[in-house]
Amino acid sequence: MTALASDQELLALAAAGGQGAFAELVRRHQDHVLALAYRYSRDRQDAEELAQEIFLKVWRHAGAFRGESLFSTWLFRLAVNTCLNFRQRQRSRPASQPLDGDYAAVNPAAGDELVASDREARLHRALASLPARQRMALALVSFSGRSYEEIASAMDITVPAVESLLFRARKNLAAILGPQKQKGEI
């Protein structure tokens, strides 16, 4: 498959059963899809499963692409929706076991690593506690660098709705993390 073929051409070939064309689409976009899935799930295995699910949907629905937008926009929207659905069906996971306290006593630098790790874990828990749409909007603007217009398109909402989601997400995070910041925990 030529690297000069457009994404839309490759998708049309994939819709006709062209596995090579589909493989080229995956090769072109897998890093971005995996990064988005990881930013949302914060777990490598979950991110890989989400990316597989997203590309499976691309394969299944390749013929449904109408060309009203760029392939990358269509893929982005498919990825966002898949990640939002993941959040809804995800079961509560048991908290990981704390590390042995003796390790920090033997290795003083490990104490700093544990504090940093604890702060990061608290931030991730705070992000996970946000409603799914707030979390997604915040992740897309903060980690993916997407514009409000791109986020609105991907989430099928208006730009003012994106602004509202981001405002509420930041307000909720401040409420969750504020008491911890005041205590010097974060």
VEXDREN-2710 file (C-alpha; in Angstrom, 1 decimal):
% VEXDREN-2710
k/r/px/py/pz
1/MET/0.0/0.0/0.0
2/THR/1.4/3.3/-1.0
3/ALA/2.1/5.9/1.8
4/LEU/0.8/8.5/-0.6
5/ALA/-2.8/7.3/-0.5
6/SER/-5.1/9.5/1.6
7/ASP/-6.7/8.2/4.7
8/GLN/-10.1/8.4/2.9
9/GLU/-8.8/6.3/0.0
10/LEU/-7.4/3.7/2.4
11/LEU/-10.7/3.6/4.3
12/ALA/-12.6/3.0/1.1
13/LEU/-10.2/0.2/0.2
14/ALA/-10.6/-1.2/3.7
15/ALA/-14.4/-1.0/3.4
16/ALA/-14.0/-3.2/0.3
17/GLY/-12.1/-5.8/2.3
18/GLY/-8.5/-4.5/1.8
19/GLN/-6.6/-5.7/4.8
20/GLY/-3.4/-4.0/3.6
21/ALA/-5.2/-0.6/3.4
22/PHE/-6.6/-1.1/6.9
23/ALA/-3.2/-2.1/8.2
24/GLU/-1.8/1.2/6.8
25/LEU/-4.5/3.2/8.5
26/VAL/-3.7/1.5/11.8
27/ARG/0.0/2.1/11.3
28/ARG/-0.7/5.8/10.7
29/HIS/-3.0/6.4/13.6
30/GLN/-2.2/3.8/16.3
31/ASP/0.1/6.0/18.3
32/HIS/-2.4/8.8/18.6
33/VAL/-5.3/6.4/19.4
34/LEU/-3.2/4.6/22.0
35/ALA/-2.1/7.9/23.6
36/LEU/-5.7/9.1/23.8
37/ALA/-6.9/5.8/25.3
38/TYR/-4.0/5.8/27.8
39/ARG/-4.7/9.4/28.9
40/TYR/-8.3/8.4/29.5
41/SER/-7.8/5.0/31.2
42/ARG/-4.3/5.6/32.8
43/ASP/-3.7/1.9/32.4
44/ARG/-1.5/0.5/29.6
45/GLN/-3.5/-2.8/29.3
46/ASP/-6.8/-1.0/29.3
47/ALA/-5.4/1.5/26.7
48/GLU/-4.3/-1.3/24.4
49/GLU/-7.7/-3.0/24.7
50/LEU/-9.5/0.3/24.0
51/ALA/-7.2/1.0/20.9
52/GLN/-8.1/-2.5/19.6
53/GLU/-11.8/-1.9/20.2
54/ILE/-11.5/1.5/18.4
55/PHE/-9.8/0.0/15.3
56/LEU/-12.2/-2.9/15.3
57/LYS/-15.0/-0.3/15.0
58/VAL/-13.1/1.4/12.2
59/TRP/-12.9/-1.9/10.3
60/ARG/-16.6/-2.8/11.0
61/HIS/-17.9/0.7/10.1
62/ALA/-15.5/1.6/7.3
63/GLY/-18.3/1.5/4.8
64/ALA/-20.4/3.9/6.9
65/PHE/-17.9/6.7/6.6
66/ARG/-19.7/9.4/4.5
67/GLY/-16.7/11.7/3.9
68/GLU/-18.4/14.7/5.5
69/SER/-15.3/15.2/7.6
70/LEU/-11.7/14.2/7.6
71/PHE/-11.0/10.6/8.5
72/SER/-8.9/11.8/11.4
73/THR/-11.9/13.7/12.8
74/TRP/-14.1/10.7/12.4
75/LEU/-11.5/8.4/14.1
76/PHE/-11.1/10.9/16.9
77/ARG/-14.8/11.1/17.5
78/LEU/-15.0/7.3/17.5
79/ALA/-12.1/7.1/19.9
80/VAL/-13.7/9.6/22.3
81/ASN/-17.0/7.9/22.3
82/THR/-15.4/4.5/22.9
83/CYS/-13.4/5.9/25.8
84/LEU/-16.5/7.5/27.3
85/ASN/-18.3/4.2/27.0
86/PHE/-15.4/2.4/28.7
87/ARG/-15.8/4.7/31.7
88/GLN/-19.5/3.8/31.9
89/ARG/-18.9/0.1/31.9
90/GLN/-15.8/0.0/33.9
91/ARG/-16.2/-1.8/37.2
92/SER/-14.7/-0.5/40.4
93/ARG/-11.2/-1.9/40.8
94/PRO/-9.6/-2.7/44.2
95/ALA/-7.0/-0.2/45.3
96/SER/-3.5/-1.4/44.8
97/GLN/-1.6/-2.6/47.9
98/PRO/0.6/0.0/49.6
99/LEU/4.4/-0.4/49.3
100/ASP/6.4/-1.8/52.1
101/GLY/7.4/1.1/54.4
102/ASP/10.8/-0.5/55.1
103/TYR/11.9/0.2/51.5
104/ALA/11.9/4.0/52.2
105/ALA/14.0/3.5/55.3
106/VAL/16.6/1.5/53.4
107/ASN/16.7/3.9/50.4
108/PRO/16.2/7.6/51.4
109/ALA/15.6/8.6/47.8
110/ALA/12.8/6.1/47.7
111/GLY/10.9/8.3/50.2
112/ASP/10.8/11.1/47.7
113/GLU/9.7/8.7/44.9
114/LEU/6.9/7.4/47.2
115/VAL/5.7/11.0/47.9
116/ALA/5.7/11.8/44.2
117/SER/4.0/8.6/43.4
118/ASP/1.4/9.2/46.1
119/ARG/0.7/12.7/44.7
120/GLU/0.3/11.3/41.2
121/ALA/-2.0/8.6/42.5
122/ARG/-4.2/11.1/44.3
123/LEU/-4.4/13.3/41.2
124/HIS/-5.4/10.3/39.1
125/ARG/-8.1/9.3/41.7
126/ALA/-9.4/12.9/41.7
127/LEU/-9.5/12.9/37.8
128/ALA/-11.2/9.5/37.9
129/SER/-13.9/10.8/40.3
130/LEU/-15.0/13.4/37.7
131/PRO/-18.1/12.8/35.6
132/ALA/-17.0/11.1/32.4
133/ARG/-17.7/14.0/30.1
134/GLN/-15.9/16.5/32.3
135/ARG/-12.9/14.1/32.5
136/MET/-12.9/13.6/28.8
137/ALA/-13.0/17.3/28.0
138/LEU/-10.3/18.1/30.5
139/ALA/-8.1/15.3/29.1
140/LEU/-8.6/16.4/25.5
141/VAL/-7.7/20.0/26.2
142/SER/-4.9/19.4/28.7
143/PHE/-3.2/16.3/27.4
144/SER/-4.1/16.1/23.7
145/GLY/-3.9/19.9/23.1
146/ARG/-7.2/19.8/21.2
147/SER/-9.0/23.1/20.4
148/TYR/-12.4/23.7/21.9
149/GLU/-13.9/23.4/18.4
150/GLU/-12.2/19.9/18.0
151/ILE/-13.5/18.8/21.4
152/ALA/-17.0/20.1/20.6
153/SER/-17.0/18.1/17.3
154/ALA/-15.6/15.0/18.9
155/MET/-18.1/15.0/21.8
156/ASP/-21.0/16.2/19.6
157/ILE/-21.6/19.3/21.7
158/THR/-21.3/23.0/21.3
159/VAL/-18.2/25.1/22.1
160/PRO/-20.0/26.8/25.0
161/ALA/-20.9/23.3/26.4
162/VAL/-17.1/22.4/26.2
163/GLU/-16.3/25.6/28.1
164/SER/-18.9/24.7/30.7
165/LEU/-17.6/21.2/31.1
166/LEU/-14.1/22.5/31.5
167/PHE/-15.2/25.1/34.1
168/ARG/-17.0/22.5/36.1
169/ALA/-14.2/19.9/35.8
170/ARG/-11.6/22.5/37.1
171/LYS/-14.0/23.6/39.9
172/ASN/-14.6/20.0/40.9
173/LEU/-10.9/19.2/40.9
174/ALA/-10.1/22.3/43.0
175/ALA/-12.8/21.1/45.5
176/ILE/-11.3/17.6/45.7
177/LEU/-7.7/18.5/45.7
178/GLY/-8.0/21.8/47.6
179/PRO/-8.1/20.3/51.1
180/GLN/-5.2/18.1/50.3
181/LYS/-3.1/21.0/49.0
182/GLN/-3.9/23.0/52.2
183/LYS/-2.6/20.0/54.2
184/GLY/0.6/19.8/52.1
185/GLU/-0.4/16.4/50.8
186/ILE/-0.5/17.4/47.1
END
